[in-house]
């Protein structure tokens, strides 16, 4: 299991949290949004989900992954 924290811009409310965490769950990863820090901590199996796919899933929800 790999854990990484990504900086994400544009998240501000509970809907944002649900959108991002739900999108990650759909691709086989789990995520925990920290609105105050503007970040998402993601747990995933590198053999099943790529970091690029994780970033794309978040960006598809309308947020910008900046790190």
PDB file of N, CA, C and O in Angstrom:
ATOM      1  N   UNK A   1       0.850  -1.184   0.000  1.00  0.00           N
ATOM      2  CA  UNK A   1       0.000   0.000   0.000  1.00  0.00           C
ATOM      3  C   UNK A   1       0.891   1.241   0.000  1.00  0.00           C
ATOM      4  O   UNK A   1       1.843   1.338   0.775  1.00  0.00           O
ATOM      5  N   UNK A   2       0.572   2.173  -0.868  1.00  0.00           N
ATOM      6  CA  UNK A   2       1.308   3.424  -0.968  1.00  0.00           C
ATOM      7  C   UNK A   2       0.426   4.560  -0.468  1.00  0.00           C
ATOM      8  O   UNK A   2      -0.775   4.583  -0.737  1.00  0.00           O
ATOM      9  N   UNK A   3       1.013   5.490   0.248  1.00  0.00           N
ATOM     10  CA  UNK A   3       0.296   6.671   0.719  1.00  0.00           C
ATOM     11  C   UNK A   3       1.010   7.907   0.201  1.00  0.00           C
ATOM     12  O   UNK A   3       2.231   8.022   0.305  1.00  0.00           O
ATOM     13  N   UNK A   4       0.236   8.832  -0.357  1.00  0.00           N
ATOM     14  CA  UNK A   4       0.797  10.092  -0.830  1.00  0.00           C
ATOM     15  C   UNK A   4      -0.175  11.215  -0.518  1.00  0.00           C
ATOM     16  O   UNK A   4      -1.384  10.998  -0.441  1.00  0.00           O
ATOM     17  N   UNK A   5       0.353  12.408  -0.340  1.00  0.00           N
ATOM     18  CA  UNK A   5      -0.484  13.577  -0.087  1.00  0.00           C
ATOM     19  C   UNK A   5      -0.319  14.547  -1.244  1.00  0.00           C
ATOM     20  O   UNK A   5       0.795  14.924  -1.608  1.00  0.00           O
ATOM     21  N   UNK A   6      -1.450  14.943  -1.813  1.00  0.00           N
ATOM     22  CA  UNK A   6      -1.461  15.861  -2.947  1.00  0.00           C
ATOM     23  C   UNK A   6      -2.075  17.191  -2.541  1.00  0.00           C
ATOM     24  O   UNK A   6      -3.078  17.223  -1.828  1.00  0.00           O
ATOM     25  N   UNK A   7      -1.482  18.277  -2.990  1.00  0.00           N
ATOM     26  CA  UNK A   7      -2.081  19.601  -2.808  1.00  0.00           C
ATOM     27  C   UNK A   7      -3.146  19.777  -3.886  1.00  0.00           C
ATOM     28  O   UNK A   7      -2.896  19.530  -5.066  1.00  0.00           O
ATOM     29  N   UNK A   8      -4.330  20.204  -3.468  1.00  0.00           N
ATOM     30  CA  UNK A   8      -5.438  20.349  -4.404  1.00  0.00           C
ATOM     31  C   UNK A   8      -6.090  21.713  -4.175  1.00  0.00           C
ATOM     32  O   UNK A   8      -6.448  22.057  -3.048  1.00  0.00           O
ATOM     33  N   UNK A   9      -6.239  22.473  -5.238  1.00  0.00           N
ATOM     34  CA  UNK A   9      -6.871  23.791  -5.155  1.00  0.00           C
ATOM     35  C   UNK A   9      -8.331  23.707  -5.580  1.00  0.00           C
ATOM     36  O   UNK A   9      -8.691  22.940  -6.473  1.00  0.00           O
ATOM     37  N   UNK A  10      -9.166  24.511  -4.920  1.00  0.00           N
ATOM     38  CA  UNK A  10     -10.561  24.638  -5.317  1.00  0.00           C
ATOM     39  C   UNK A  10     -11.544  23.943  -4.398  1.00  0.00           C
ATOM     40  O   UNK A  10     -12.754  24.076  -4.585  1.00  0.00           O
ATOM     41  N   UNK A  11     -11.063  23.208  -3.415  1.00  0.00           N
ATOM     42  CA  UNK A  11     -11.969  22.522  -2.486  1.00  0.00           C
ATOM     43  C   UNK A  11     -12.329  23.464  -1.339  1.00  0.00           C
ATOM     44  O   UNK A  11     -11.460  24.114  -0.758  1.00  0.00           O
ATOM     45  N   UNK A  12     -13.630  23.527  -1.021  1.00  0.00           N
ATOM     46  CA  UNK A  12     -14.022  24.470   0.032  1.00  0.00           C
ATOM     47  C   UNK A  12     -15.170  24.003   0.915  1.00  0.00           C
ATOM     48  O   UNK A  12     -15.509  24.686   1.881  1.00  0.00           O
ATOM     49  N   UNK A  13     -15.782  22.852   0.609  1.00  0.00           N
ATOM     50  CA  UNK A  13     -16.977  22.482   1.366  1.00  0.00           C
ATOM     51  C   UNK A  13     -17.154  20.966   1.411  1.00  0.00           C
ATOM     52  O   UNK A  13     -16.362  20.216   0.841  1.00  0.00           O
ATOM     53  N   UNK A  14     -18.192  20.539   2.087  1.00  0.00           N
ATOM     54  CA  UNK A  14     -18.495  19.119   2.205  1.00  0.00           C
ATOM     55  C   UNK A  14     -18.749  18.451   0.872  1.00  0.00           C
ATOM     56  O   UNK A  14     -18.390  17.289   0.680  1.00  0.00           O
ATOM     57  N   UNK A  15     -19.364  19.171  -0.052  1.00  0.00           N
ATOM     58  CA  UNK A  15     -19.599  18.607  -1.384  1.00  0.00           C
ATOM     59  C   UNK A  15     -18.268  18.302  -2.064  1.00  0.00           C
ATOM     60  O   UNK A  15     -18.127  17.274  -2.726  1.00  0.00           O
ATOM     61  N   UNK A  16     -17.301  19.190  -1.902  1.00  0.00           N
ATOM     62  CA  UNK A  16     -15.968  18.980  -2.472  1.00  0.00           C
ATOM     63  C   UNK A  16     -15.344  17.704  -1.906  1.00  0.00           C
ATOM     64  O   UNK A  16     -14.777  16.896  -2.642  1.00  0.00           O
ATOM     65  N   UNK A  17     -15.456  17.540  -0.598  1.00  0.00           N
ATOM     66  CA  UNK A  17     -14.911  16.355   0.070  1.00  0.00           C
ATOM     67  C   UNK A  17     -15.548  15.094  -0.515  1.00  0.00           C
ATOM     68  O   UNK A  17     -14.848  14.146  -0.871  1.00  0.00           O
ATOM     69  N   UNK A  18     -16.880  15.090  -0.611  1.00  0.00           N
ATOM     70  CA  UNK A  18     -17.582  13.919  -1.132  1.00  0.00           C
ATOM     71  C   UNK A  18     -17.217  13.637  -2.582  1.00  0.00           C
ATOM     72  O   UNK A  18     -17.050  12.478  -2.963  1.00  0.00           O
ATOM     73  N   UNK A  19     -17.090  14.679  -3.390  1.00  0.00           N
ATOM     74  CA  UNK A  19     -16.745  14.505  -4.805  1.00  0.00           C
ATOM     75  C   UNK A  19     -15.375  13.864  -4.966  1.00  0.00           C
ATOM     76  O   UNK A  19     -15.217  12.901  -5.717  1.00  0.00           O
ATOM     77  N   UNK A  20     -14.390  14.397  -4.263  1.00  0.00           N
ATOM     78  CA  UNK A  20     -13.020  13.896  -4.397  1.00  0.00           C
ATOM     79  C   UNK A  20     -12.898  12.491  -3.815  1.00  0.00           C
ATOM     80  O   UNK A  20     -12.359  11.598  -4.468  1.00  0.00           O
ATOM     81  N   UNK A  21     -13.389  12.287  -2.601  1.00  0.00           N
ATOM     82  CA  UNK A  21     -13.260  10.975  -1.971  1.00  0.00           C
ATOM     83  C   UNK A  21     -14.044   9.920  -2.751  1.00  0.00           C
ATOM     84  O   UNK A  21     -13.596   8.779  -2.862  1.00  0.00           O
ATOM     85  N   UNK A  22     -15.213  10.288  -3.294  1.00  0.00           N
ATOM     86  CA  UNK A  22     -16.009   9.362  -4.097  1.00  0.00           C
ATOM     87  C   UNK A  22     -15.323   8.990  -5.399  1.00  0.00           C
ATOM     88  O   UNK A  22     -15.351   7.831  -5.813  1.00  0.00           O
ATOM     89  N   UNK A  23     -14.701   9.979  -6.052  1.00  0.00           N
ATOM     90  CA  UNK A  23     -13.998   9.720  -7.310  1.00  0.00           C
ATOM     91  C   UNK A  23     -12.820   8.777  -7.081  1.00  0.00           C
ATOM     92  O   UNK A  23     -12.556   7.898  -7.903  1.00  0.00           O
ATOM     93  N   UNK A  24     -12.117   8.957  -5.972  1.00  0.00           N
ATOM     94  CA  UNK A  24     -10.989   8.080  -5.668  1.00  0.00           C
ATOM     95  C   UNK A  24     -11.464   6.652  -5.395  1.00  0.00           C
ATOM     96  O   UNK A  24     -10.836   5.687  -5.832  1.00  0.00           O
ATOM     97  N   UNK A  25     -12.571   6.527  -4.673  1.00  0.00           N
ATOM     98  CA  UNK A  25     -13.117   5.200  -4.373  1.00  0.00           C
ATOM     99  C   UNK A  25     -13.490   4.467  -5.659  1.00  0.00           C
ATOM    100  O   UNK A  25     -13.296   3.257  -5.770  1.00  0.00           O
ATOM    101  N   UNK A  26     -14.026   5.206  -6.630  1.00  0.00           N
ATOM    102  CA  UNK A  26     -14.443   4.587  -7.894  1.00  0.00           C
ATOM    103  C   UNK A  26     -13.279   3.984  -8.670  1.00  0.00           C
ATOM    104  O   UNK A  26     -13.471   3.023  -9.414  1.00  0.00           O
ATOM    105  N   UNK A  27     -12.085   4.527  -8.514  1.00  0.00           N
ATOM    106  CA  UNK A  27     -10.940   3.987  -9.251  1.00  0.00           C
ATOM    107  C   UNK A  27     -10.117   3.006  -8.410  1.00  0.00           C
ATOM    108  O   UNK A  27      -9.084   2.517  -8.865  1.00  0.00           O
ATOM    109  N   UNK A  28     -10.567   2.722  -7.200  1.00  0.00           N
ATOM    110  CA  UNK A  28      -9.890   1.727  -6.379  1.00  0.00           C
ATOM    111  C   UNK A  28      -8.886   2.279  -5.391  1.00  0.00           C
ATOM    112  O   UNK A  28      -8.041   1.538  -4.887  1.00  0.00           O
ATOM    113  N   UNK A  29      -8.964   3.566  -5.106  1.00  0.00           N
ATOM    114  CA  UNK A  29      -8.086   4.187  -4.107  1.00  0.00           C
ATOM    115  C   UNK A  29      -8.961   4.711  -2.969  1.00  0.00           C
ATOM    116  O   UNK A  29     -10.178   4.817  -3.121  1.00  0.00           O
ATOM    117  N   UNK A  30      -8.356   5.034  -1.848  1.00  0.00           N
ATOM    118  CA  UNK A  30      -9.102   5.684  -0.778  1.00  0.00           C
ATOM    119  C   UNK A  30      -8.414   7.002  -0.463  1.00  0.00           C
ATOM    120  O   UNK A  30      -7.187   7.102  -0.477  1.00  0.00           O
ATOM    121  N   UNK A  31      -9.228   8.008  -0.179  1.00  0.00           N
ATOM    122  CA  UNK A  31      -8.662   9.323   0.082  1.00  0.00           C
ATOM    123  C   UNK A  31      -9.310  10.004   1.254  1.00  0.00           C
ATOM    124  O   UNK A  31     -10.469   9.745   1.579  1.00  0.00           O
ATOM    125  N   UNK A  32      -8.557  10.878   1.890  1.00  0.00           N
ATOM    126  CA  UNK A  32      -9.049  11.684   3.007  1.00  0.00           C
ATOM    127  C   UNK A  32      -8.699  13.135   2.708  1.00  0.00           C
ATOM    128  O   UNK A  32      -7.528  13.505   2.636  1.00  0.00           O
ATOM    129  N   UNK A  33      -9.741  13.951   2.534  1.00  0.00           N
ATOM    130  CA  UNK A  33      -9.547  15.371   2.223  1.00  0.00           C
ATOM    131  C   UNK A  33      -9.349  16.159   3.510  1.00  0.00           C
ATOM    132  O   UNK A  33     -10.047  15.933   4.498  1.00  0.00           O
ATOM    133  N   UNK A  34      -8.403  17.080   3.494  1.00  0.00           N
ATOM    134  CA  UNK A  34      -8.189  18.039   4.575  1.00  0.00           C
ATOM    135  C   UNK A  34      -8.432  19.423   3.977  1.00  0.00           C
ATOM    136  O   UNK A  34      -7.543  20.004   3.354  1.00  0.00           O
ATOM    137  N   UNK A  35      -9.641  19.944   4.170  1.00  0.00           N
ATOM    138  CA  UNK A  35      -9.996  21.238   3.578  1.00  0.00           C
ATOM    139  C   UNK A  35      -9.086  22.353   4.069  1.00  0.00           C
ATOM    140  O   UNK A  35      -8.684  23.214   3.286  1.00  0.00           O
ATOM    141  N   UNK A  36      -8.758  22.348   5.350  1.00  0.00           N
ATOM    142  CA  UNK A  36      -7.929  23.400   5.924  1.00  0.00           C
ATOM    143  C   UNK A  36      -6.549  23.467   5.288  1.00  0.00           C
ATOM    144  O   UNK A  36      -6.003  24.550   5.078  1.00  0.00           O
ATOM    145  N   UNK A  37      -5.991  22.304   4.984  1.00  0.00           N
ATOM    146  CA  UNK A  37      -4.659  22.242   4.389  1.00  0.00           C
ATOM    147  C   UNK A  37      -4.711  22.280   2.865  1.00  0.00           C
ATOM    148  O   UNK A  37      -3.685  22.452   2.206  1.00  0.00           O
ATOM    149  N   UNK A  38      -5.910  22.119   2.311  1.00  0.00           N
ATOM    150  CA  UNK A  38      -6.035  22.078   0.851  1.00  0.00           C
ATOM    151  C   UNK A  38      -5.316  20.874   0.272  1.00  0.00           C
ATOM    152  O   UNK A  38      -4.624  20.972  -0.742  1.00  0.00           O
ATOM    153  N   UNK A  39      -5.492  19.720   0.941  1.00  0.00           N
ATOM    154  CA  UNK A  39      -4.776  18.531   0.492  1.00  0.00           C
ATOM    155  C   UNK A  39      -5.664  17.295   0.550  1.00  0.00           C
ATOM    156  O   UNK A  39      -6.722  17.284   1.179  1.00  0.00           O
ATOM    157  N   UNK A  40      -5.192  16.259  -0.129  1.00  0.00           N
ATOM    158  CA  UNK A  40      -5.844  14.957  -0.109  1.00  0.00           C
ATOM    159  C   UNK A  40      -4.764  13.913   0.146  1.00  0.00           C
ATOM    160  O   UNK A  40      -3.773  13.848  -0.580  1.00  0.00           O
ATOM    161  N   UNK A  41      -4.957  13.097   1.177  1.00  0.00           N
ATOM    162  CA  UNK A  41      -4.057  11.988   1.447  1.00  0.00           C
ATOM    163  C   UNK A  41      -4.682  10.747   0.828  1.00  0.00           C
ATOM    164  O   UNK A  41      -5.812  10.381   1.152  1.00  0.00           O
ATOM    165  N   UNK A  42      -3.943  10.107  -0.059  1.00  0.00           N
ATOM    166  CA  UNK A  42      -4.472   8.993  -0.840  1.00  0.00           C
ATOM    167  C   UNK A  42      -3.709   7.716  -0.524  1.00  0.00           C
ATOM    168  O   UNK A  42      -2.478   7.704  -0.497  1.00  0.00           O
ATOM    169  N   UNK A  43      -4.457   6.638  -0.284  1.00  0.00           N
ATOM    170  CA  UNK A  43      -3.892   5.302  -0.104  1.00  0.00           C
ATOM    171  C   UNK A  43      -4.277   4.469  -1.317  1.00  0.00           C
ATOM    172  O   UNK A  43      -5.446   4.426  -1.701  1.00  0.00           O
ATOM    173  N   UNK A  44      -3.284   3.800  -1.926  1.00  0.00           N
ATOM    174  CA  UNK A  44      -3.579   3.023  -3.124  1.00  0.00           C
ATOM    175  C   UNK A  44      -2.528   1.945  -3.347  1.00  0.00           C
ATOM    176  O   UNK A  44      -1.416   2.019  -2.826  1.00  0.00           O
ATOM    177  N   UNK A  45      -2.904   0.947  -4.131  1.00  0.00           N
ATOM    178  CA  UNK A  45      -1.983  -0.114  -4.546  1.00  0.00           C
ATOM    179  C   UNK A  45      -1.410   0.292  -5.894  1.00  0.00           C
ATOM    180  O   UNK A  45      -2.149   0.407  -6.871  1.00  0.00           O
ATOM    181  N   UNK A  46      -0.106   0.511  -5.957  1.00  0.00           N
ATOM    182  CA  UNK A  46       0.529   0.954  -7.202  1.00  0.00           C
ATOM    183  C   UNK A  46       0.341  -0.046  -8.340  1.00  0.00           C
ATOM    184  O   UNK A  46       0.375   0.339  -9.509  1.00  0.00           O
ATOM    185  N   UNK A  47       0.144  -1.313  -8.016  1.00  0.00           N
ATOM    186  CA  UNK A  47      -0.054  -2.321  -9.049  1.00  0.00           C
ATOM    187  C   UNK A  47      -1.441  -2.231  -9.678  1.00  0.00           C
ATOM    188  O   UNK A  47      -1.677  -2.802 -10.743  1.00  0.00           O
ATOM    189  N   UNK A  48      -2.360  -1.515  -9.026  1.00  0.00           N
ATOM    190  CA  UNK A  48      -3.741  -1.417  -9.515  1.00  0.00           C
ATOM    191  C   UNK A  48      -4.126  -0.018  -9.981  1.00  0.00           C
ATOM    192  O   UNK A  48      -4.918   0.128 -10.912  1.00  0.00           O
ATOM    193  N   UNK A  49      -3.571   1.014  -9.340  1.00  0.00           N
ATOM    194  CA  UNK A  49      -3.944   2.398  -9.641  1.00  0.00           C
ATOM    195  C   UNK A  49      -2.672   3.241  -9.746  1.00  0.00           C
ATOM    196  O   UNK A  49      -1.812   3.189  -8.867  1.00  0.00           O
ATOM    197  N   UNK A  50      -2.560   4.012 -10.819  1.00  0.00           N
ATOM    198  CA  UNK A  50      -1.379   4.866 -10.976  1.00  0.00           C
ATOM    199  C   UNK A  50      -1.626   6.243 -10.361  1.00  0.00           C
ATOM    200  O   UNK A  50      -2.768   6.670 -10.189  1.00  0.00           O
ATOM    201  N   UNK A  51      -0.538   6.921 -10.038  1.00  0.00           N
ATOM    202  CA  UNK A  51      -0.643   8.275  -9.512  1.00  0.00           C
ATOM    203  C   UNK A  51      -1.296   9.190 -10.547  1.00  0.00           C
ATOM    204  O   UNK A  51      -2.069  10.081 -10.196  1.00  0.00           O
ATOM    205  N   UNK A  52      -0.980   8.963 -11.826  1.00  0.00           N
ATOM    206  CA  UNK A  52      -1.587   9.762 -12.899  1.00  0.00           C
ATOM    207  C   UNK A  52      -3.105   9.587 -12.923  1.00  0.00           C
ATOM    208  O   UNK A  52      -3.839  10.551 -13.144  1.00  0.00           O
ATOM    209  N   UNK A  53      -3.577   8.359 -12.697  1.00  0.00           N
ATOM    210  CA  UNK A  53      -5.023   8.102 -12.677  1.00  0.00           C
ATOM    211  C   UNK A  53      -5.681   8.790 -11.488  1.00  0.00           C
ATOM    212  O   UNK A  53      -6.810   9.270 -11.593  1.00  0.00           O
ATOM    213  N   UNK A  54      -4.982   8.841 -10.365  1.00  0.00           N
ATOM    214  CA  UNK A  54      -5.503   9.511  -9.173  1.00  0.00           C
ATOM    215  C   UNK A  54      -5.650  11.008  -9.446  1.00  0.00           C
ATOM    216  O   UNK A  54      -6.688  11.603  -9.157  1.00  0.00           O
ATOM    217  N   UNK A  55      -4.602  11.605 -10.004  1.00  0.00           N
ATOM    218  CA  UNK A  55      -4.654  13.039 -10.327  1.00  0.00           C
ATOM    219  C   UNK A  55      -5.776  13.322 -11.318  1.00  0.00           C
ATOM    220  O   UNK A  55      -6.499  14.308 -11.176  1.00  0.00           O
ATOM    221  N   UNK A  56      -5.921  12.460 -12.321  1.00  0.00           N
ATOM    222  CA  UNK A  56      -6.964  12.655 -13.330  1.00  0.00           C
ATOM    223  C   UNK A  56      -8.356  12.563 -12.699  1.00  0.00           C
ATOM    224  O   UNK A  56      -9.241  13.347 -13.042  1.00  0.00           O
ATOM    225  N   UNK A  57      -8.555  11.617 -11.784  1.00  0.00           N
ATOM    226  CA  UNK A  57      -9.855  11.459 -11.126  1.00  0.00           C
ATOM    227  C   UNK A  57     -10.222  12.718 -10.340  1.00  0.00           C
ATOM    228  O   UNK A  57     -11.377  13.144 -10.343  1.00  0.00           O
ATOM    229  N   UNK A  58      -9.238  13.308  -9.669  1.00  0.00           N
ATOM    230  CA  UNK A  58      -9.483  14.533  -8.900  1.00  0.00           C
ATOM    231  C   UNK A  58      -9.765  15.699  -9.843  1.00  0.00           C
ATOM    232  O   UNK A  58     -10.696  16.472  -9.622  1.00  0.00           O
ATOM    233  N   UNK A  59      -8.962  15.821 -10.888  1.00  0.00           N
ATOM    234  CA  UNK A  59      -9.137  16.926 -11.838  1.00  0.00           C
ATOM    235  C   UNK A  59     -10.454  16.811 -12.601  1.00  0.00           C
ATOM    236  O   UNK A  59     -11.043  17.826 -12.975  1.00  0.00           O
ATOM    237  N   UNK A  60     -10.920  15.584 -12.835  1.00  0.00           N
ATOM    238  CA  UNK A  60     -12.207  15.378 -13.509  1.00  0.00           C
ATOM    239  C   UNK A  60     -13.371  15.903 -12.672  1.00  0.00           C
ATOM    240  O   UNK A  60     -14.456  16.147 -13.200  1.00  0.00           O
ATOM    241  N   UNK A  61     -13.149  16.078 -11.367  1.00  0.00           N
ATOM    242  CA  UNK A  61     -14.174  16.633 -10.483  1.00  0.00           C
ATOM    243  C   UNK A  61     -14.156  18.159 -10.471  1.00  0.00           C
ATOM    244  O   UNK A  61     -15.004  18.790  -9.842  1.00  0.00           O
ATOM    245  N   UNK A  62     -13.189  18.745 -11.168  1.00  0.00           N
ATOM    246  CA  UNK A  62     -13.125  20.191 -11.283  1.00  0.00           C
ATOM    247  C   UNK A  62     -12.112  20.876 -10.385  1.00  0.00           C
ATOM    248  O   UNK A  62     -12.158  22.093 -10.208  1.00  0.00           O
ATOM    249  N   UNK A  63     -11.193  20.099  -9.815  1.00  0.00           N
ATOM    250  CA  UNK A  63     -10.185  20.666  -8.917  1.00  0.00           C
ATOM    251  C   UNK A  63      -8.809  20.570  -9.562  1.00  0.00           C
ATOM    252  O   UNK A  63      -8.590  19.755 -10.458  1.00  0.00           O
ATOM    253  N   UNK A  64      -7.892  21.399  -9.107  1.00  0.00           N
ATOM    254  CA  UNK A  64      -6.545  21.431  -9.666  1.00  0.00           C
ATOM    255  C   UNK A  64      -5.558  20.777  -8.710  1.00  0.00           C
ATOM    256  O   UNK A  64      -5.406  21.210  -7.568  1.00  0.00           O
ATOM    257  N   UNK A  65      -4.887  19.731  -9.184  1.00  0.00           N
ATOM    258  CA  UNK A  65      -3.831  19.082  -8.396  1.00  0.00           C
ATOM    259  C   UNK A  65      -2.548  19.859  -8.669  1.00  0.00           C
ATOM    260  O   UNK A  65      -2.091  19.929  -9.810  1.00  0.00           O
ATOM    261  N   UNK A  66      -1.967  20.445  -7.617  1.00  0.00           N
ATOM    262  CA  UNK A  66      -0.793  21.300  -7.788  1.00  0.00           C
ATOM    263  C   UNK A  66       0.465  20.708  -7.149  1.00  0.00           C
ATOM    264  O   UNK A  66       1.534  21.317  -7.210  1.00  0.00           O
ATOM    265  N   UNK A  67       0.351  19.569  -6.557  1.00  0.00           N
ATOM    266  CA  UNK A  67       1.531  18.951  -5.963  1.00  0.00           C
ATOM    267  C   UNK A  67       1.220  17.635  -5.330  1.00  0.00           C
ATOM    268  O   UNK A  67       2.112  16.986  -4.784  1.00  0.00           O
TER     269      UNK A  67
END
